[in-house]
Amino acid sequence: MRRWNGWGDDGFALELPDNGTRFLEERLEVGRALPDASLEEVCEKVPESRLPEHRLVARDAETRVRHARGQSLPDWLAMRSGEFGTFPDGVALPESSDEVAELLQWAREQDLCVIPYGGGTSVAGHINPAESARPVLTLSLERMSRLLDLDTESQIATFGAGTPGPLVEAQLLAQDYTLGHFPQSFELSTVGGWVVSRSSGQQSLRYGRIEQLFAGGRLETLEGTWNIPTFPASAAGPDVREMILGSEGRLGVLTEVKVRVTPVPEKESFHVLFFPNWKHARTCARALVQNRTPLSMLRLSNAVETETQLALAGHPKLIAGLERYLSFRGAEQGKCMMTVGLTGTSAQCRLGLKELKSISHRHEGVYTGTYLGRKWEAKRFTMPYLREALWKEGYAVDTLETATDWDNVDALMEKIESNLRHGLEPEGEAVHVFTHLSHVYSQGCSIYTTYVFRCADSYEETYKRWERLKRTTSEIIVNNRGTISHQHGVGRDHAPYLPVEKGAHAMKALYSLARTFDPDKRLAPGVLLDDGKETEGNG
């Protein structure tokens, strides 16, 4: 069963190896675990619902608790402490687009706020109800999880928007197709959520980000149904798909998603290389993508992340043997690990591997084959469970991500890491910080930074530590040529930084678009756009 206060299936746990625990204690000192509230204790805090009865709406306490928070660190602290703040007044569970339309009309009649809910994996505050004089209805699409149609001639599949990643792929695989969209949240996140938050999958080098995969669909709005047609290309003015991509529930509820699929590839493998230092590794990554080497993915860890991954991998004897081999090949202290994917026909994979070895050799890369790549593939969707393992040891972990041009990568990464690393020094606390480039483009790449710190003596103080690190680093990102979000969306947490990135004219246009579809501000209020600063944003 899904955890009510954390990530994933409560029957699965990711344990830290002994050497991994020692690794963290050497850098952060011994952690101190905070007490967890029970589900029963939290349910007792849920107030009486302000909603009238409706055949599609659940108003019981446990359902409302399970749909009240996402997966950000503040959400985690709220769930673990039991101090949720605000709960939705009810959770709607429609099974069709027509039922969604019915619920939106009911929300208008009853003067409700509506929060669209997909897989509940938001790490930016998309699905958290804010305190409101209006009753709050969370509209969950979890029962809309079927493959509705597959056009094999045009290679377009239509899914219910609440279909989670594993069901997307399982239903396509039964007919020898794949979408190829594999975000780390794949286990729980949904195809509709991918679209409205502009998600990026791990193999975007081959399949593209969700904006390349999204072909059209159906949006239920407060004014009626909006069907977005599919075209291979069009010059008929602005692309209305772009209004849906990244809209985060402000315009309506995406109920059906049409995506571009491809036949299951003939071959796929994952390979790992090491480089003597970051400069060689980063230069090689840029050369590979600008050469258009046919890779399906490229992930590059900096030296600290490489060290951390090897320490947390377990199997100390195998890792020691690897370290000796890499030392012999010139990749010692400061080495950086690169993981790449090869996907396609056998001929395409042979060509990709040949070019990979040739280009990496010029940058002193040490090719180690597919063994570590298979290990990565086996665990590629389990990393979110690491938060649970760290929490039990008294540590909090979070991530920050952005994207920037190649000429700015090193400078921005250094600013991000330095601010996080020194951010808790006034309290005498260390922060363990490491980074990888998870997506690469000819123009630039993403920067995905993880930071771990000790929990404070209370939940309140632990939150204050996070808030200081998050706020100051987000300011650095948007003021140094980085986007506030490469793949996690905006939600509530990133909304304050959006005007810096977009500028006054674009913010005015976005507010105007939201008002057109939702003049009463009842759809996902405060998400994407800070409604309290609309006048300022229009300035």
C-alpha positions in Angstrom: 0.0 0.0 0.0 1.2 3.5 -0.7 2.8 5.3 2.3 0.6 8.1 3.7 3.5 10.1 5.0 6.3 9.5 2.5 7.3 8.1 -0.9 6.1 4.9 -2.6 5.0 1.5 -1.5 5.3 0.9 2.3 6.4 -2.7 1.6 9.7 -1.5 0.1 12.6 0.0 1.9 16.0 1.2 0.8 18.6 0.6 3.5 21.8 2.6 3.9 24.9 0.3 4.0 27.1 0.6 7.1 29.8 2.3 5.2 27.2 4.8 3.8 26.2 5.7 7.4 29.8 6.2 8.4 30.4 8.3 5.3 27.6 10.8 6.3 28.6 10.8 10.0 32.2 11.8 9.0 30.8 14.8 7.0 27.8 15.9 9.0 28.2 14.2 12.5 25.7 11.7 13.9 22.2 12.4 12.9 19.3 12.9 15.3 15.9 11.4 14.3 12.7 13.3 15.0 9.6 11.5 16.2 6.9 10.6 13.6 3.2 11.2 14.1 0.8 8.3 13.4 -2.0 8.3 10.8 -4.5 7.9 13.6 -3.2 11.0 15.4 -3.4 13.1 12.2 -6.8 11.9 11.3 -8.1 13.1 14.6 -6.9 16.6 13.6 -9.0 16.7 10.4 -11.9 19.2 10.8 -15.4 18.5 9.6 -15.8 19.0 5.9 -17.5 22.1 4.6 -18.7 20.4 1.5 -22.2 19.1 0.8 -22.5 15.5 -0.2 -21.8 14.5 -3.7 -21.7 10.9 -5.1 -18.2 11.4 -6.5 -16.6 13.0 -3.4 -15.1 11.3 -0.4 -15.1 13.4 2.8 -13.7 10.9 5.3 -10.6 12.0 7.3 -8.1 9.4 6.0 -8.8 10.1 2.3 -8.3 13.8 2.9 -5.1 13.2 4.8 -3.7 11.1 1.9 -4.4 13.8 -0.6 -3.3 16.8 1.4 0.4 17.0 0.6 3.0 16.3 -2.1 6.6 15.2 -1.8 8.6 18.4 -1.2 10.7 18.5 2.0 8.2 20.9 3.6 5.5 18.3 2.8 7.6 15.6 4.3 8.1 17.6 7.5 4.4 18.3 7.7 3.4 14.7 7.2 6.1 13.3 9.6 5.2 15.9 12.3 1.5 15.5 11.8 1.2 19.3 11.5 -0.5 19.5 8.1 -2.1 22.9 8.5 -4.9 22.8 6.0 -6.7 19.8 4.6 -8.9 19.6 1.6 -12.6 19.5 2.5 -13.1 16.5 0.2 -11.5 14.4 -2.6 -13.3 13.8 -5.8 -12.7 10.6 -7.6 -14.1 10.8 -11.2 -13.7 8.1 -13.7 -14.4 10.0 -16.9 -14.0 13.4 -18.5 -17.8 14.0 -18.3 -17.6 13.4 -14.5 -14.8 15.9 -14.3 -16.9 18.5 -16.2 -19.8 17.7 -13.8 -17.5 18.4 -10.8 -16.3 21.7 -12.2 -19.8 22.8 -12.7 -20.6 21.7 -9.1 -17.6 23.7 -7.9 -18.8 26.8 -9.6 -22.3 26.4 -8.1 -21.0 25.7 -4.6 -18.3 28.4 -4.8 -15.4 25.9 -4.3 -11.7 26.0 -4.9 -10.4 23.0 -7.0 -7.0 21.4 -6.8 -6.3 19.0 -9.7 -4.3 16.0 -8.3 -2.4 13.4 -10.4 0.1 11.2 -8.7 0.8 13.4 -5.7 4.5 13.6 -6.5 4.9 17.4 -6.6 8.0 18.7 -5.0 7.0 22.4 -5.4 3.7 22.7 -3.6 1.3 22.2 -6.5 -1.4 20.2 -4.6 -1.3 21.7 -1.1 -4.6 23.4 -0.1 -4.1 26.9 1.3 -6.3 28.3 4.0 -9.4 29.6 2.3 -12.8 31.0 3.1 -14.0 28.8 0.2 -14.3 25.0 0.7 -11.4 23.2 -1.1 -12.1 20.2 -3.4 -9.1 18.1 -4.4 -9.9 16.5 -7.8 -8.0 13.2 -8.1 -7.6 11.6 -11.5 -6.3 8.3 -10.1 -9.3 6.3 -11.5 -8.7 7.7 -15.1 -5.7 5.4 -15.8 -6.4 3.5 -19.0 -5.1 3.5 -22.5 -8.1 4.8 -24.4 -6.8 4.5 -28.0 -3.7 3.6 -29.9 -3.4 4.8 -33.5 -0.5 2.7 -34.8 -0.4 4.4 -38.2 0.2 7.9 -36.7 1.8 6.4 -33.6 -0.4 8.5 -31.2 -1.7 7.0 -28.0 -4.5 8.5 -25.9 -4.4 8.0 -22.1 -6.5 9.0 -19.2 -4.6 11.8 -17.6 -4.3 9.9 -14.3 -2.3 7.0 -15.7 0.9 6.5 -13.8 4.2 5.7 -15.5 4.3 1.9 -15.0 0.7 1.6 -16.4 1.6 3.8 -19.3 4.4 1.6 -20.3 2.7 -1.7 -19.4 -0.3 -0.9 -21.6 1.9 0.2 -24.5 4.3 -2.7 -24.1 1.4 -5.1 -24.6 1.2 -3.7 -28.1 5.0 -3.4 -28.6 5.1 0.4 -28.2 6.7 2.7 -25.7 6.4 6.4 -24.7 10.0 6.4 -23.3 9.3 9.0 -20.7 11.0 8.0 -17.5 11.3 10.7 -14.8 12.7 9.6 -11.5 9.1 9.9 -10.1 8.0 7.3 -12.8 6.6 4.9 -10.2 3.8 7.3 -9.1 3.7 10.4 -11.4 1.1 10.5 -14.2 1.0 11.4 -17.8 -1.3 14.3 -17.2 1.0 15.6 -14.5 4.0 15.3 -16.8 2.3 17.6 -19.3 1.1 20.3 -17.0 4.4 20.5 -15.2 6.7 20.2 -18.3 8.4 17.0 -17.1 11.6 15.6 -18.5 12.4 11.9 -18.6 15.8 10.3 -18.0 16.1 9.2 -21.7 15.0 12.5 -23.2 18.0 12.5 -25.6 16.2 9.8 -27.6 12.5 10.4 -26.9 12.4 14.1 -26.1 11.0 16.0 -23.2 7.2 15.9 -22.6 6.7 18.9 -24.9 8.0 16.9 -27.8 5.8 13.9 -26.8 2.5 15.8 -26.1 0.4 15.8 -29.2 -3.0 17.0 -27.9 -5.8 16.0 -25.6 -8.9 17.1 -23.7 -9.1 19.9 -21.1 -12.2 20.4 -19.0 -12.5 24.0 -18.1 -15.1 26.1 -16.2 -16.4 27.3 -19.5 -16.7 23.8 -21.1 -14.6 21.2 -22.9 -11.5 22.2 -24.9 -10.3 19.6 -27.3 -6.7 20.2 -28.5 -6.2 18.6 -32.0 -3.1 16.7 -33.0 -1.0 18.0 -35.9 2.5 16.9 -36.9 3.3 20.6 -37.4 1.4 23.8 -37.9 2.2 27.4 -38.8 -1.3 28.6 -37.8 -0.3 31.1 -35.2 0.9 30.3 -31.6 0.7 26.7 -30.7 -2.2 26.3 -28.2 -0.5 23.1 -26.8 1.9 25.5 -25.2 -0.9 27.0 -23.2 -1.5 23.6 -21.6 2.2 22.6 -21.1 3.2 24.0 -17.8 -0.2 25.3 -17.0 -0.3 23.5 -13.6 -4.1 23.3 -13.3 -4.7 27.1 -13.7 -6.7 26.8 -16.9 -8.6 23.6 -16.3 -8.3 19.9 -15.7 -6.4 17.9 -18.3 -8.4 14.6 -18.6 -7.2 12.9 -21.7 -3.6 13.1 -23.1 -2.5 12.2 -26.6 1.2 11.4 -26.8 3.6 10.4 -29.6 4.8 6.8 -29.1 7.4 4.7 -30.8 7.9 0.9 -31.3 9.8 -0.9 -28.5 13.5 -0.6 -29.4 15.4 -3.6 -30.6 18.2 -3.0 -28.1 19.0 -1.0 -25.0 22.0 -0.9 -22.7 23.6 1.4 -20.1 27.3 2.1 -19.8 29.5 3.9 -17.2 32.7 5.8 -17.8 35.0 7.7 -15.4 37.0 10.9 -16.1 40.1 12.2 -14.1 38.4 15.5 -13.3 35.3 17.6 -13.8 36.8 19.7 -16.7 37.5 16.6 -18.8 34.1 15.1 -18.0 32.0 18.2 -18.7 33.9 18.9 -21.9 33.2 15.4 -23.1 29.5 15.6 -22.3 29.2 18.8 -24.3 31.2 17.2 -27.2 28.9 14.1 -27.2 25.7 16.1 -27.4 26.9 18.7 -29.9 28.3 15.9 -32.0 24.7 14.4 -31.9 26.1 11.1 -30.9 23.0 8.7 -30.8 22.7 8.3 -27.1 19.3 7.9 -25.3 20.6 9.5 -22.0 23.7 11.1 -20.5 24.1 11.7 -16.7 27.3 13.2 -15.4 28.1 13.3 -11.7 30.6 15.7 -10.3 33.4 14.5 -8.0 31.5 14.7 -4.8 28.5 13.0 -6.2 30.7 10.3 -7.6 32.4 9.7 -4.2 28.9 9.7 -2.5 27.4 7.2 -5.0 30.3 4.8 -4.6 30.1 5.1 -0.8 26.4 4.4 -0.7 26.5 1.6 -3.3 27.4 -1.1 -0.8 29.6 -4.0 -1.9 32.8 -2.5 -0.5 35.1 -5.2 -1.9 33.9 -4.6 -5.4 34.1 -0.8 -5.1 37.6 -1.1 -3.7 38.6 -3.2 -6.7 37.1 -0.6 -9.0 38.9 2.2 -7.2 42.3 0.4 -7.7 41.6 -0.1 -11.4 40.6 3.5 -11.9 43.6 4.7 -10.0 45.8 2.6 -12.4 44.0 4.3 -15.3 44.6 7.8 -14.0 41.1 8.5 -12.5 41.8 9.0 -8.8 40.8 11.8 -6.4 38.4 14.1 -8.1 37.2 11.5 -10.7 33.8 12.0 -12.2 31.3 9.3 -13.3 29.3 9.4 -16.5 26.3 7.1 -17.1 25.0 6.8 -20.7 22.2 4.9 -22.4 22.2 3.4 -25.9 18.8 2.7 -27.3 17.6 1.7 -30.8 18.4 -0.8 -33.5 21.6 -2.9 -33.1 23.2 -0.8 -35.8 22.3 2.5 -34.0 23.7 1.2 -30.7 26.9 -0.1 -32.3 27.4 3.3 -33.9 26.6 5.2 -30.7 29.1 3.0 -28.7 31.8 3.5 -31.2 31.4 7.3 -31.2 31.1 7.3 -27.4 34.4 5.4 -27.0 36.1 7.6 -29.6 35.1 10.9 -28.1 35.5 9.9 -24.5 39.0 8.6 -25.2 40.0 12.1 -26.5 39.0 13.4 -23.0 40.8 10.8 -21.0 37.6 8.8 -20.2 37.9 5.3 -18.8 35.2 3.0 -20.2 34.1 0.4 -17.6 31.4 -1.4 -19.6 27.8 -2.2 -18.7 28.1 -3.8 -15.2 27.6 -0.5 -13.3 25.1 0.6 -15.9 23.0 -2.5 -15.2 23.2 -1.6 -11.5 22.0 1.9 -12.2 19.1 0.6 -14.4 17.9 -1.8 -11.7 17.8 1.1 -9.1 16.9 4.0 -11.4 13.4 4.6 -9.8 14.3 3.7 -6.2 16.3 6.8 -5.3 13.2 8.6 -3.9 13.2 5.9 -1.2 16.6 7.2 0.0 14.8 10.0 1.9 13.2 7.5 4.1 16.5 5.7 4.9 18.2 9.0 5.6 15.3 10.2 7.8 15.6 7.2 10.0 19.3 8.2 10.6 18.3 11.8 11.5 19.2 13.5 8.2 17.0 15.6 5.8 17.6 15.6 2.0 16.3 17.8 -0.7 17.2 18.8 -4.3 17.4 21.9 -6.4 17.4 21.9 -10.2 17.9 24.4 -13.0 19.2 24.6 -16.5 21.6 27.1 -18.1 23.9 27.5 -21.2 27.2 25.6 -21.4 29.2 28.8 -20.9 27.5 29.3 -17.5 27.4 25.8 -16.1 30.6 25.8 -14.0 30.0 29.3 -12.6 26.4 28.6 -11.7 27.1 25.2 -10.2 29.8 26.6 -8.0 27.5 29.4 -6.8 24.7 26.9 -6.0 27.0 24.4 -4.2 28.9 27.0 -2.3 25.7 28.7 -1.0 24.3 25.4 0.2 27.6 24.1 1.6 28.0 27.2 3.8 24.4 28.0 4.4 24.1 26.6 7.9 27.6 27.6 9.2 26.0 30.2 11.5 24.5 27.3 13.4 27.7 25.3 13.3 26.1 22.8 10.9 27.6 21.3 7.8 25.7 20.5 4.6 26.8 17.7 2.2 26.2 18.9 -1.4 26.7 17.2 -4.7 25.5 17.7 -8.3 25.0 15.9 -11.6 24.0 17.0 -15.0 20.8 14.9 -15.7 19.9 16.3 -19.1 22.1 17.7 -21.8 21.3 19.8 -24.9 23.4 21.3 -27.6 22.9 24.8 -26.0 23.4 23.8 -22.4 22.3 21.3 -19.7 20.4 20.9 -16.5 22.1 21.2 -13.1 20.6 18.9 -10.5 22.0 19.4 -6.9 21.2 17.3 -3.9 21.9 18.5 -0.3 21.8 16.6 3.0 21.8 18.2 6.4 21.2 17.1 10.0 17.7 17.5 11.4 17.5 20.1 14.1 16.0 19.5 17.6 12.5 20.2 16.4 10.5 20.2 13.2 10.1 23.9 13.2 13.9 24.5 13.4 14.5 21.8 10.7 12.0 23.6 8.4 13.8 26.9 9.0 17.1 25.3 8.0 15.5 24.2 4.7 13.8 27.5 4.1 17.0 29.4 4.4 18.9 27.1 2.0 16.0 26.9 -0.5 15.3 30.7 -0.6 18.9 31.9 -0.9 19.9 29.4 -3.5 16.7 30.0 -5.6 17.6 33.7 -5.6 21.1 32.8 -6.8 19.7 30.7 -9.6 17.3 33.2 -11.1 19.8 36.0 -10.8 22.6 34.1 -12.5 21.0 33.0 -15.8 19.3 29.8 -14.5 15.7 28.8 -14.9 13.8 28.4 -11.6 12.7 24.9 -12.8 14.1 22.6 -15.5 11.7 19.7 -14.7 9.9 20.1 -11.4 7.4 22.9 -12.3 6.6 26.0 -10.4 3.8 25.2 -7.9 3.7 27.5 -4.9 7.3 27.2 -3.9 8.8 28.6 -7.1 6.1 31.1 -7.9 7.9 34.0 -6.1 10.8 33.7 -8.5 8.9 33.4 -11.8 8.7 37.2 -12.4 12.5 37.5 -12.4 12.7 34.8 -15.1 9.7 35.9 -17.2 9.7 39.7 -16.9 6.8 42.0 -16.5 5.2 41.7 -19.9 5.2 37.9 -19.9 3.8 37.9 -16.4 1.0 40.2 -17.5 0.2 37.8 -20.3 0.1 34.8 -18.0 -2.2 36.4 -15.5 -4.5 37.5 -18.4 -4.6 33.9 -19.7 -5.5 32.6 -16.2 -8.2 35.2 -15.8 -9.7 34.2 -19.2 -10.2 30.6 -18.1 -10.8 31.2 -14.4 -11.9 34.8 -13.6 -12.9 33.8 -10.1 -9.5 32.2 -9.2 -11.0 28.9 -8.1 -8.6 26.6 -10.0 -5.3 25.8 -8.2 -5.2 29.3 -6.6 -1.6 30.4 -5.8 -0.1 27.8 -8.0 2.2 28.9 -10.8 1.1 32.5 -10.3 1.2 34.3 -7.0 -2.4 35.7 -7.0 -1.6 38.2 -4.3 0.9 39.9 -6.5 -1.1 40.1 -9.7 -1.0 43.9 -9.8 2.7 43.9 -9.2 3.2 41.2 -11.9 1.2 43.4 -14.4 3.4 46.4 -13.7 
